[in-house]
Amino acid sequence: MNVVRRKSIPVNVGGVVIGGAAPIAVQTMTKTDTRDVKATLRQIHEQVRKSVERDRQAQKMQNELAQKPSRWRRFVHYVWGRSGRR
């Protein structure tokens, strides 16, 4: 998937480069007590699962749109077919 990004100046924040040509960095927080390892891992797993599901849906939609002809193309085919020029 291509993401159009505007030009920006790279900034180093805590060892992570943000902006410029750096890859997109994502950080999330958990609502659990980090001493409760099982609950924290369960919540992280749920966040990753939702993220992967969202990415799959976005890729599926992009593939569907790429296969579907545009409105203009459908119109041209419709007019061309009615004119008997096939």
N, C-alpha and C positions, 0 to 999 in steps of 0.2 A: 504494500500500500504506500503510495507516495503522499507525503505530507508537505504542503507548501508552507515554507517558513520564512518569515521576514528577517532581514539582516539585523543582527544585534552584536553587541560587544561581549565577548566571553568574560565571565567573572568567576573566580575561584572562591567557593564557599565551603569551608570545612573540608577541603580536599576533593570536592566535586565541582567540575566545571559546568557552569550553567550559561547557556546562550552561545552565540557564534555557531560553529559547525559541530558542536558537541552533541552527542546523542541525548535524547530527551530523558531526564531523570525523574523518577516518581518515588515519592516517599509517603508512606501511610503510617498511621498510629493505631495501636490496639487499645481497647477499652478495658482489657483485663489486667490484673496484677501480674507483672512479668515474673514474679516468683512462682506463679501457677503455670508451669510449663505446658501442661496438657491443654488448658483453656486458651493460652496464648497461641499455641501451635494450631489449635482448632480454628481460631479466629483468622490467623494468617492463611490457613488453607482455604477458608471460605472467601477471603478477599482475592486470592489468586484464582480460584474457580470462577468467580464472577468476572474478573478481568479477562480470563481466557474465553469465557462464553461471549462477552461483549465483542472481543476481537474477532471471534469466529462469525458472529452475526454481521459485523461490519464488512468482513471479507466476502461473505455470502451475498450481501446486498450489492457490493461493488461488482462482483462477478455477474449478477443478474442484470445490472444496469449496463454492463459492457456488452451483453448478449442481445439486449433489447434495442431494436432500431429506434432512432430518434423520431420525434413527431414530424420533423421536416422530411425525413427519409420516407416515412409512411405516406405522407401527403404526396410526395413526388411519385411514388409507386402507384398510388390511387389515381392520380391525374393521368399518368402515363398509361395505365391499364385501360382507363375509360376512353382514351383518344384512339385506341385501336392500333397503336404503333408497335405492338409486341411482335 
